[in-house]
């Protein structure tokens, strides 16, 4: 997730929370 960190540093955390939950996405 090095590319995501550079483009979306905050988004990286947002995606990690959505992936396991699967309720938002």
N, C-alpha and C positions, 0 to 999 in steps of 0.2 A: 504493500500500500504506500510505497514511496512516492509514486506519481500522484496519488490522491492527496497525500499530505502536502505536496507542493501547491497543487491547484486548489484543493479544498481542505485546509487544515481542520476547520470546524466541522465540515461535512463528514469527515472520516469518523468522528465520534457519533454523528447523527445516524450514519449508515450502520454502524456496529450495533446501535440500540434497536434499529428496525429489523435487521437481519434475524436475530434470535426471536424477536417478538412476532414479527410477521403480521401485526395488527395494523400498523400505520401504512405499510406498503402493500 
